[in-house]
């Protein structure tokens, strides 16, 4: 069940109709059942996997609350962390590490044969794993009391709007919302409806149309010249932004109608002026999770320059690997880690004045584009019965595009037209939206403005987008 389908809206309308007739305990139980239906729509068998992790985390947190023995509390936390990461590691990373080991042994002259297992990746496993871990870690740190209600904790893990692709929930922010009374209000419905409509526009009208060109050109990268290769990466940059932020918008809009506030996940990332600014704007729920639960526990910036650089690099490499079990995601993490280290060093060692803001934005966008090139090049080919990672040759095909010329041919023209037709309207609407009150969109403008914009967006969404419910990119993570 995907957000950009009529099925989801029938499902959501049913949830809302039941929700308004219930009080909080019944609301929470109904939302929990709705989350199970929503997730089980892909593969009901994985519900047992989520239930297993949820039971362990709930029990471990309760026992941490009951004891003052710090060694026992630590062991209980490790039970939660190890069990969650063991499940995540097996389903998501077993084949990656097995293939990497096989290739390394091949390079040493051994022939270990195929070690590939036919494992189905549970949808959204990286997201709900981090949801649950935020709870047990916060209870261990005594930032949050353990809840005595398994139903309410299970709802935190299984809350359907954010279950599959975030934003990654924080127990300290979200769990208390499930413990208070809620009702549906007209202002919340208006704001939530705007977010849903805006998200649908970004997904079905912008991202899905850009995906047609991006997928086609990444599949024939060896034929592209310099302008076509560059514009292909630009098209993908806006595709992935619109695709992922659209999911977040629809998730936040759906939750807002139900009286639940989810974390904001994007703040116009392509106007970032430096690497730190980019990660304050892109996938904020992940970057802040990694900061608070990985970077800071590693030592953060408290123990000198070189350990700070080490911590930044470890955090970003693991952040890259979180996105997927392939070397290109590792390289993407290394690249962003190097950007953060370089920016940190540059800020400390250089007294040069800041670049003008437009120049800083343009420069940072070029770095971001190179990162997206690493992220997108995920080619794998079947050789002698085993899958071989060909991401690096794929990247090289793009980087050698200047050798194939600089002519502004049909490929570059098609990409330019796509950017003009789909990205310029997006940027125009975002420009007129208040960046501090994006949830409200045009709702505070004169009456004709929101009416016109909402009607135009609704027309394009229904006319051109809802027939083919394409999955969101981040479902694979």
C-alpha positions as CSV (number, residue, x, y, z in Angstrom):
1,X,0.0,0.0,0.0
2,X,1.6,3.2,-1.1
3,X,0.7,6.8,-0.4
4,X,0.2,7.7,-4.1
5,X,-2.6,5.3,-4.6
6,X,-6.4,5.4,-4.3
7,X,-6.2,2.4,-2.0
8,X,-4.3,4.4,0.6
9,X,-6.9,7.2,0.6
10,X,-9.7,4.7,1.1
11,X,-7.7,3.2,3.9
12,X,-6.9,6.6,5.5
13,X,-10.5,7.8,5.2
14,X,-11.7,4.6,7.0
15,X,-9.1,5.2,9.7
16,X,-10.3,8.9,10.2
17,X,-13.9,7.9,10.2
18,X,-13.3,5.4,13.0
19,X,-10.9,7.7,14.8
20,X,-13.3,10.5,15.4
21,X,-15.7,8.2,17.1
22,X,-13.2,6.9,19.7
23,X,-11.4,8.0,22.8
24,X,-7.7,7.7,23.3
25,X,-7.3,4.0,24.4
26,X,-9.5,2.8,21.5
27,X,-7.9,5.3,19.1
28,X,-4.4,3.8,19.9
29,X,-5.6,0.3,19.5
30,X,-7.3,1.1,16.2
31,X,-4.1,2.9,15.0
32,X,-2.0,-0.1,16.0
33,X,-4.3,-2.5,14.0
34,X,-4.2,0.0,11.1
35,X,-0.4,-0.1,11.2
36,X,-0.3,-3.9,11.1
37,X,-2.7,-3.8,8.1
38,X,-0.7,-1.1,6.3
39,X,2.6,-2.9,6.8
40,X,1.2,-6.4,6.3
41,X,-0.1,-5.3,2.9
42,X,3.4,-5.8,1.5
43,X,4.2,-9.1,3.2
44,X,2.3,-10.2,6.4
45,X,5.1,-12.5,7.4
46,X,7.4,-9.6,8.3
47,X,4.9,-8.5,11.0
48,X,6.3,-11.3,13.1
49,X,9.8,-9.8,12.7
50,X,8.6,-6.4,13.8
51,X,6.7,-7.9,16.7
52,X,9.8,-9.8,17.9
53,X,11.9,-6.7,18.0
54,X,9.1,-4.7,19.7
55,X,8.6,-7.3,22.5
56,X,12.4,-7.3,23.2
57,X,12.7,-3.6,23.2
58,X,9.6,-3.1,25.5
59,X,10.8,-5.7,27.9
60,X,14.4,-4.5,28.0
61,X,13.2,-0.9,28.7
62,X,10.9,-2.0,31.5
63,X,13.8,-4.0,33.2
64,X,16.1,-1.0,32.8
65,X,13.6,1.1,34.6
66,X,13.3,-1.4,37.5
67,X,17.0,-1.7,38.3
68,X,19.7,0.7,39.5
69,X,22.5,-1.7,38.7
70,X,24.3,0.1,35.9
71,X,26.0,-3.1,34.6
72,X,22.6,-4.8,34.3
73,X,21.1,-1.8,32.6
74,X,24.0,-1.8,30.1
75,X,23.4,-5.5,29.4
76,X,19.7,-4.9,28.8
77,X,20.5,-2.0,26.4
78,X,23.0,-4.3,24.6
79,X,20.2,-6.9,24.3
80,X,18.1,-4.4,22.5
81,X,20.9,-3.0,20.3
82,X,22.3,-6.4,19.4
83,X,19.0,-8.0,18.6
84,X,17.9,-5.1,16.4
85,X,21.1,-4.8,14.5
86,X,21.4,-8.6,14.1
87,X,18.0,-8.7,12.4
88,X,18.9,-5.6,10.3
89,X,22.3,-6.9,9.5
90,X,21.1,-10.3,8.4
91,X,18.3,-9.2,6.1
92,X,20.0,-6.1,4.7
93,X,23.7,-6.7,4.8
94,X,24.4,-10.5,4.7
95,X,24.6,-10.7,0.9
96,X,26.7,-7.5,0.7
97,X,29.3,-8.7,3.1
98,X,29.2,-12.2,1.6
99,X,29.8,-10.9,-1.9
100,X,32.5,-8.6,-0.7
101,X,34.3,-11.5,1.0
102,X,33.9,-13.7,-2.1
103,X,35.4,-11.0,-4.3
104,X,38.3,-10.5,-1.8
105,X,39.0,-14.2,-1.8
106,X,38.8,-14.3,-5.6
107,X,41.5,-11.6,-5.6
108,X,43.7,-13.8,-3.5
109,X,43.4,-16.8,-5.8
110,X,40.7,-18.7,-4.0
111,X,37.4,-19.7,-5.5
112,X,34.8,-19.8,-2.7
113,X,31.9,-20.0,-5.1
114,X,28.6,-18.2,-4.6
115,X,27.6,-17.3,-1.0
116,X,24.4,-15.5,-2.0
117,X,21.1,-16.1,-0.1
118,X,17.8,-15.3,-1.6
119,X,16.7,-12.9,1.2
120,X,13.7,-10.6,0.9
121,X,14.4,-7.2,2.4
122,X,11.6,-6.2,4.8
123,X,10.3,-2.9,3.6
124,X,11.3,0.0,5.9
125,X,13.4,-2.1,8.2
126,X,16.1,0.6,8.6
127,X,13.4,3.1,9.7
128,X,11.5,1.1,12.2
129,X,14.7,-0.3,13.7
130,X,15.9,3.3,14.4
131,X,12.5,4.2,15.8
132,X,12.7,1.4,18.4
133,X,16.3,2.0,19.3
134,X,15.7,5.6,20.1
135,X,13.3,4.4,22.8
136,X,15.6,2.0,24.5
137,X,18.6,4.3,24.4
138,X,16.6,7.2,25.8
139,X,15.3,5.0,28.6
140,X,18.9,3.9,29.3
141,X,20.0,7.5,29.4
142,X,17.0,8.3,31.7
143,X,15.8,10.9,29.2
144,X,12.4,9.1,29.1
145,X,10.5,6.8,31.5
146,X,9.7,3.4,30.2
147,X,6.1,3.1,29.3
148,X,4.0,0.4,31.0
149,X,1.6,0.0,28.0
150,X,2.8,-2.4,25.4
151,X,0.0,-1.2,23.1
152,X,1.3,2.4,23.2
153,X,4.9,1.4,22.6
154,X,3.9,-0.9,19.8
155,X,1.9,2.0,18.2
156,X,5.0,4.2,18.4
157,X,6.9,1.6,16.4
158,X,4.0,0.7,14.0
159,X,2.5,4.2,13.5
160,X,1.6,3.7,9.8
161,X,2.3,7.2,8.3
162,X,6.0,7.0,9.2
163,X,6.5,3.3,9.4
164,X,8.0,2.6,6.0
165,X,10.1,5.6,5.1
166,X,10.1,7.9,8.0
167,X,10.7,10.5,9.3
168,X,12.6,8.5,11.9
169,X,10.6,8.9,15.1
170,X,12.1,9.9,18.5
171,X,10.5,8.3,21.5
172,X,11.0,11.5,23.6
173,X,9.1,13.5,21.0
174,X,6.4,11.1,19.8
175,X,5.5,8.6,22.6
176,X,4.1,11.3,24.9
177,X,1.7,12.3,22.1
178,X,0.2,8.8,22.1
179,X,-0.3,9.1,25.9
180,X,-2.5,12.2,25.7
181,X,-6.0,12.8,24.5
182,X,-6.3,13.9,20.8
183,X,-9.1,15.1,18.6
184,X,-9.3,16.1,14.9
185,X,-9.6,19.9,14.4
186,X,-10.3,21.9,11.4
187,X,-7.0,23.8,11.3
188,X,-5.1,20.5,11.6
189,X,-7.2,19.1,8.7
190,X,-6.4,22.1,6.5
191,X,-2.7,22.0,7.2
192,X,-2.5,18.2,6.9
193,X,-4.5,18.2,3.6
194,X,-2.1,20.8,2.2
195,X,0.9,18.7,3.1
196,X,-0.7,15.6,1.5
197,X,-1.6,17.5,-1.6
198,X,1.9,19.1,-1.9
199,X,3.5,15.8,-1.3
200,X,1.4,14.1,-4.0
201,X,2.4,16.9,-6.4
202,X,6.1,16.4,-5.7
203,X,5.8,12.7,-6.1
204,X,3.5,12.0,-9.0
205,X,4.0,15.2,-11.0
206,X,7.7,15.9,-10.5
207,X,9.6,12.9,-9.2
208,X,7.9,10.2,-11.3
209,X,8.3,12.2,-14.5
210,X,11.9,13.0,-13.8
211,X,12.5,9.4,-13.0
212,X,11.7,8.4,-16.5
213,X,14.6,10.4,-17.9
214,X,17.0,9.7,-15.0
215,X,16.5,5.9,-15.1
216,X,16.9,5.9,-18.9
217,X,20.1,7.9,-18.9
218,X,21.7,6.1,-16.0
219,X,21.1,2.9,-17.9
220,X,23.0,4.3,-21.0
221,X,25.6,6.3,-19.2
222,X,28.4,5.2,-21.6
223,X,26.7,7.0,-24.4
224,X,26.2,10.4,-22.7
225,X,28.3,13.4,-23.4
226,X,29.2,16.1,-20.9
227,X,26.1,18.3,-20.9
228,X,23.8,15.2,-20.9
229,X,25.7,13.5,-18.1
230,X,25.7,16.6,-15.9
231,X,22.0,17.3,-16.5
232,X,21.1,13.7,-15.8
233,X,22.6,14.0,-12.3
234,X,20.8,17.3,-11.8
235,X,17.5,15.6,-12.8
236,X,18.2,12.8,-10.3
237,X,19.0,15.4,-7.6
238,X,15.5,16.8,-7.9
239,X,13.9,13.4,-8.4
240,X,15.2,12.0,-5.1
241,X,14.5,15.2,-3.3
242,X,10.9,15.4,-4.5
243,X,10.4,11.6,-4.1
244,X,11.7,11.4,-0.5
245,X,10.3,14.7,0.8
246,X,7.0,13.9,-0.8
247,X,6.7,10.8,1.4
248,X,7.6,12.9,4.4
249,X,5.0,15.5,3.5
250,X,2.2,12.9,3.1
251,X,3.3,11.1,6.3
252,X,3.3,14.4,8.3
253,X,0.0,15.5,6.7
254,X,-1.7,12.2,7.5
255,X,-0.4,12.3,11.1
256,X,-1.3,15.9,11.6
257,X,-4.9,15.2,10.7
258,X,-4.9,12.6,13.4
259,X,-3.5,15.0,15.9
260,X,0.1,13.7,15.9
261,X,3.1,15.9,15.0
262,X,6.0,14.1,13.2
263,X,9.5,15.5,13.0
264,X,10.3,17.8,10.1
265,X,12.7,16.1,7.7
266,X,13.6,18.6,5.0
267,X,14.3,22.4,4.9
268,X,15.1,23.3,1.3
269,X,18.4,21.3,1.2
270,X,19.6,22.7,-2.1
271,X,20.0,26.2,-0.7
272,X,22.6,24.9,1.8
273,X,25.8,26.9,1.9
274,X,28.1,24.3,3.3
275,X,28.2,20.6,4.3
276,X,27.0,21.2,7.8
277,X,24.1,23.3,6.6
278,X,23.2,20.6,4.1
279,X,22.8,18.0,6.8
280,X,20.7,20.4,8.9
281,X,18.3,20.5,5.9
282,X,18.4,17.0,4.3
283,X,16.9,13.9,6.0
284,X,17.0,15.8,9.3
285,X,15.6,12.9,11.3
286,X,18.4,10.6,10.2
287,X,21.2,13.2,10.5
288,X,20.1,14.2,14.0
289,X,19.7,10.5,15.0
290,X,23.2,9.8,13.9
291,X,24.5,12.9,15.7
292,X,22.8,12.1,19.0
293,X,23.2,8.3,19.1
294,X,26.5,7.8,17.3
295,X,28.6,10.9,16.8
296,X,28.2,12.3,20.3
297,X,28.7,8.9,22.1
298,X,31.9,8.5,20.0
299,X,33.1,11.7,21.5
300,X,31.8,14.2,19.1
301,X,34.2,17.2,19.0
302,X,35.2,17.0,22.6
303,X,38.6,15.4,22.3
304,X,40.6,17.3,19.8
305,X,40.7,17.9,16.1
306,X,41.8,14.5,14.8
307,X,39.3,12.5,16.9
308,X,36.6,14.9,15.7
309,X,37.6,14.1,12.1
310,X,37.5,10.4,12.9
311,X,34.1,10.6,14.5
312,X,32.7,12.6,11.6
313,X,34.0,10.0,9.1
314,X,32.7,7.0,11.1
315,X,29.3,8.6,11.4
316,X,29.0,9.5,7.7
317,X,30.3,6.1,6.5
318,X,27.8,4.3,8.7
319,X,25.1,6.8,7.6
320,X,25.9,5.9,4.0
321,X,25.8,2.2,4.7
322,X,22.4,2.7,6.4
323,X,21.0,3.7,3.0
324,X,21.9,0.4,1.3
325,X,24.1,-2.6,1.2
326,X,26.3,-1.6,-1.7
327,X,29.7,0.0,-2.1
328,X,28.4,3.1,-3.8
329,X,26.6,4.0,-0.5
330,X,29.8,3.5,1.4
331,X,31.6,5.8,-1.1
332,X,28.8,8.3,-0.7
333,X,29.2,8.3,3.0
334,X,33.0,8.6,2.7
335,X,32.5,11.6,0.4
336,X,30.2,13.4,2.7
337,X,32.4,12.6,5.7
338,X,35.4,14.1,3.8
339,X,33.3,17.2,3.0
340,X,32.5,17.6,6.7
341,X,36.1,17.0,7.7
342,X,37.3,19.4,5.1
343,X,34.8,22.1,6.0
344,X,35.6,21.7,9.7
345,X,39.4,22.0,9.0
346,X,38.8,25.0,6.6
347,X,36.7,26.8,9.3
348,X,39.4,26.3,11.9
349,X,42.5,27.0,9.9
350,X,41.5,29.7,7.5
351,X,40.6,33.3,8.2
352,X,39.3,33.9,4.7
353,X,36.0,35.8,4.5
354,X,32.8,33.9,3.7
355,X,31.7,33.6,0.1
356,X,28.7,35.5,-1.0
357,X,25.6,33.4,-0.2
358,X,24.6,32.7,-3.9
359,X,28.2,31.6,-4.7
360,X,28.3,29.3,-1.6
361,X,24.9,27.8,-2.6
362,X,26.2,27.2,-6.1
363,X,29.4,25.6,-4.9
364,X,27.7,23.4,-2.3
365,X,25.2,22.3,-4.9
366,X,28.0,21.0,-7.2
367,X,29.4,19.0,-4.3
368,X,25.9,17.6,-3.6
369,X,25.5,16.6,-7.2
370,X,28.8,14.6,-7.1
371,X,27.5,12.9,-4.0
372,X,24.2,12.0,-5.8
373,X,26.2,10.5,-8.7
374,X,27.9,8.2,-6.2
375,X,24.6,7.4,-4.6
376,X,22.7,6.6,-7.8
377,X,25.3,4.4,-9.6
378,X,24.2,1.0,-8.3
379,X,24.9,-1.2,-11.3
380,X,25.2,-5.0,-10.6
381,X,25.7,-7.6,-13.2
382,X,25.4,-11.4,-13.2
383,X,28.7,-13.1,-14.0
384,X,29.1,-16.9,-13.8
385,X,26.1,-17.3,-11.7
386,X,27.0,-14.6,-9.1
387,X,26.2,-10.9,-8.8
388,X,29.1,-8.6,-9.2
389,X,29.1,-4.9,-8.1
390,X,29.8,-2.7,-11.1
391,X,29.2,0.7,-9.4
392,X,32.7,2.0,-9.8
393,X,32.8,1.4,-13.6
394,X,29.3,3.0,-13.8
395,X,30.7,6.1,-12.0
396,X,33.7,6.3,-14.3
397,X,31.3,6.3,-17.3
398,X,29.8,9.5,-16.0
399,X,33.1,11.1,-15.1
400,X,34.6,10.4,-18.6
401,X,31.6,12.0,-20.3
402,X,33.6,15.1,-21.3
403,X,35.7,12.8,-23.6
404,X,32.5,12.2,-25.6
405,X,32.0,15.9,-26.4
406,X,30.2,19.0,-25.2
407,X,27.6,19.3,-27.9
408,X,24.1,20.4,-26.7
409,X,22.3,17.5,-28.4
410,X,18.9,15.9,-28.1
411,X,19.6,14.3,-24.8
412,X,20.6,17.6,-23.1
413,X,17.7,19.3,-24.7
414,X,15.2,16.7,-23.3
415,X,16.7,17.0,-19.9
416,X,16.6,20.8,-20.0
417,X,12.9,20.7,-21.0
418,X,12.1,18.3,-18.1
419,X,13.8,20.7,-15.6
420,X,11.9,23.6,-17.0
421,X,8.5,21.8,-17.0
422,X,8.7,20.1,-13.7
423,X,11.4,21.7,-11.5
424,X,10.7,25.4,-12.2
425,X,7.1,25.2,-11.0
426,X,8.3,23.4,-7.9
427,X,10.9,26.1,-7.1
428,X,8.4,28.8,-7.8
429,X,5.9,27.4,-5.3
430,X,8.6,26.8,-2.7
431,X,9.9,30.3,-3.2
432,X,6.5,31.8,-2.3
433,X,6.0,29.5,0.7
434,X,7.1,30.8,4.1
435,X,10.1,28.5,5.0
436,X,9.2,28.7,8.7
437,X,5.6,27.7,8.1
438,X,5.7,25.3,5.2
439,X,3.0,23.2,6.9
440,X,0.5,25.9,6.1
441,X,1.6,26.4,2.5
442,X,-0.5,29.2,1.0
443,X,-3.2,29.1,3.7
444,X,-2.2,32.5,5.1
445,X,-2.3,34.2,1.7
446,X,-5.3,36.0,0.2
447,X,-8.1,33.6,-0.5
448,X,-7.6,33.4,-4.3
449,X,-4.0,32.3,-4.0
450,X,-4.5,29.0,-2.1
451,X,-7.6,28.3,-4.0
452,X,-5.8,28.7,-7.4
453,X,-2.7,26.8,-6.3
454,X,-4.6,23.9,-4.6
455,X,-6.9,23.5,-7.6
456,X,-4.0,23.4,-10.1
457,X,-2.1,20.9,-8.0
458,X,-5.1,18.7,-7.5
459,X,-5.8,18.7,-11.2
460,X,-2.3,17.6,-12.2
461,X,-2.2,15.0,-9.4
462,X,-5.4,13.4,-10.4
463,X,-5.0,13.8,-14.1
464,X,-1.4,12.7,-14.5
465,X,-0.3,10.9,-11.4
466,X,-2.7,8.6,-9.6
467,X,-3.0,6.0,-12.4
468,X,0.4,4.5,-11.8
469,X,1.4,4.1,-8.1
470,X,5.2,4.0,-8.3
471,X,7.0,3.0,-5.1
472,X,9.0,5.6,-3.3
473,X,12.8,5.5,-3.6
474,X,13.4,5.1,0.1
475,X,11.2,2.0,0.4
476,X,14.4,0.0,-0.5
477,X,16.2,1.4,2.6
